[in-house]
Amino acid sequence: MDFESFLASSSISAPHPNQRQQDRIRKAFVPSIVTPKASKTKQAQTGEKKARINYVADFETTTDPKDCRVWAWGLAYIENDPDFVEMGTDIDSFIERISRSNGNCYFHNLKFDGHFIIDWLLRHEYIHITSDIIKRPGRFKTLISDMGKFYSITVKWENGHTTEFKDSLKKFSPNMSVARLAKTFQLGETKGDIDYDAPRPFGHILTDEEKDYLRRDVSIVAKAMKVVLDNGMKKLTIGSDSLAEYKELTGMGKFETLFPILSEVMDSDIRRAYRGGFT
């Protein structure tokens, strides 16, 4: 099955707040949930620079199954001024903005917003690949588990820049919503609220209430992510961050003694027990 078929069968055709956790990804395009560490050679082949801008973004989408689209987006720099949120009213302007430079862009639930990105890419004839290295513009790769969990979407734009879309939801403890982030990190503001089902036709001009809601959603996640990244937790998930910290505390020599690399056969047998057993 290719990505066009995936789009036809997934919830991207009719997203709704109650359906966000119901979309399923076919195993056919799941390369792996293990990402090898990028080497200098790979960076040279992809044309990426060491310095990459870190963003947080959010999409607001219609809830009408017959009119499925992004009606607003917000984008903020994590390192600089998380309170300043750029905004737009369609996905085309978002893609134009995010593709201006090399960067990492976090969405708080990439599983939902990522569908709209993949939809845009396929409709603009970008090609999905399964190799680790993206050598040519107009290509993208995905990191999605066989359980349908989105980890990343990496795109090499036509201008040569690359963006890796990541899931900030996986950088915190489970079920850490935007509202809980604001409380946990004591950010001094709360998540806003709007009428999600209000009609917003093409050309809709954002109201002050909608702008404030969008700013809060993006800014809260950006501020929390800044704390995480400033503390050196720069892996893809909180689990990877924890493992990296444990290795540093124990020392690689001791870690490799305690947890030796297994043979492929033994590793394959053990993995079958990961989800509670295999018969």
Phi, psi and omega in degrees: 000137179260181185289332176298318178293323178300315180297322181294331185256358185259175183285002178297334181288340181204065182291149180206147181310327181280352183252002188298329181262010186257348182289145183234144181250130180292143182293346184301329179243041174255102181289313184179161172249017177243122182255118178293148181293131183293133178262169177298325179296316180295322178297322179292320181292325180273350180076015182279150175260158180296319181277119179233141180281135178258124180239163163237137180225164178208142174253141166249130188233155178291155179252003178276117181302337181270356181218071188267111183193168174275126178254351176199149174220152176229149183214133179222146172286135178284314187284326188272274185231088182298342179283339179271116184241117174285148183223154176209176188235015173200160185289334178299316180291329176294313180298318179299320182289313186288337182273004181288339182208168175287135181194168171249130184235117182265132169246141179272083185108069180299336180302325178276300184297330181298332177299320180291326177292313179297319178302314180297315182300314182291323178290340177255022171064030169286148185253129177279132179236161180247359178282161182289328187253130175261106185271329188243147174298159179080020180235156174210155177230159182230152174238099186225130182283167179287356173263006178084018179271125179276127176252317179197156171228119182248127185237134169256108186289166181297335179276001178096344177285158178235146174231132173252113177275128183234169183253107179293339178299333181271004178262000181229176178296158184306145176062030179276089181288171177299319179298318179290326177300315181301320180285314184298318182268005176050058186274354175081008175213164183242164176292140180277192180208142177218172174276103184294333186266002180298142179294130179225087183290171175303137182087005179301131178265127183298134177279166177299322179296317179292321178296318180294320178298314181294318179300316180298313182303316183283315184296319180299313180293320181297318180294320178294319179294327178297318177299315181297310182292323179296337178267015173082007181270085189246012176284179185286328183225166177294328177296318178294322177299317181295318179296318180297319179294320180296318178298321180292322181290321183274336185089138185298324180299312180292321180299315181292333175287318180288324184231075181294155177291128183273158174292160181300321182294311181295319179299317180298319180294317183292323182299335181292342179267357185302323185260026174103004177130160181213132177230000000 
